[in-house]
Amino acid sequence: MTQTDRLIEEVWKRGLSITPAQAYERYGCLALHSRAAEARERGFDVRCKIRTSNGHRYGEYSLPVEQQHAKEA
C-alpha cells in the first residue's frame, strides 16, 4: 500500500485532516503536497487550507464532506 493509498483510506475518507508534520510523523511522508496531487489525479478533491501558528504557515489537507465516504473510482 502506497503513502497515497494510506492517506486516502486512513485520513481523508474518515473525514480527518492532516498537516505535513503529521504526515511525516505518521507515514514518513516528506511531500504531502505530492501525495495530495496523486490523490487528485485519482479523482479525489483534496483541499488545502493555509493555517498560521506562531508565525509559521502550513497547509492542512482534507476532503470535502461529499467525498469522505466514497469508494475510489
N, C-alpha and C positions, 0 to 999 in steps of 0.2 A: 504494500500500500504506500503510495507516494505521500509527501507532505501535503500536497494539494488535496488528495483524497481524504486524508485525516482531518484537515481543516474544514472541508465541506461537511463531512459526517459528524465530527466531534464538536465543532464550534458553530458554524454558520447555520446548519439545518436545525440546530437545537435552539436557535434564537439568541445565541450569545454573540458578543463582540470580542475582538482580540486586538491587542496592540503589538507592534514589532517586538517589544521587550518580552511580552508574554509568549509570543510565538517562538522566540529564541529559547526561552527558558523551558517551555513545554515540549517543543518539537525540534529544537536545534535549527530552526529556520532563520537564516540570515537575511532573506529578501522577501518579506511578507508581501510587498507590493508586486513582486513577480508571481507569487502563488495566487494572489488575487486576480492578476491578469490571466493566468491559466484557467482559473475558475470562470472568469468572464467568457473566455473562448469556448467553454463548455455550456454556456448559456445561463450562467448564474449572474445576477445583477449585484455583485459585491460592491458595496459603497464604502467610502472612506470619509469620516468626519474628522476634521482637524481639531485637536484639543490642545490646550496650553496648561502647563503646570510648572510652577516655579520658574517661569520664563522660558521653558522649553516647549517646543511644538512637536507634536507627534500625531500620527494617524490612528484612528480606531476603526477597524474594518468590521462590517456586518452585512447581513442580507435583509432586504425588505420583508415584512411580515408574510406577504403572499408567497414567498419562495422558501420560507423556513422549513416547511414540512413536505416540500415537493420531492418527488423522485427525480433522479438525474435522467436527463433525456438520452 
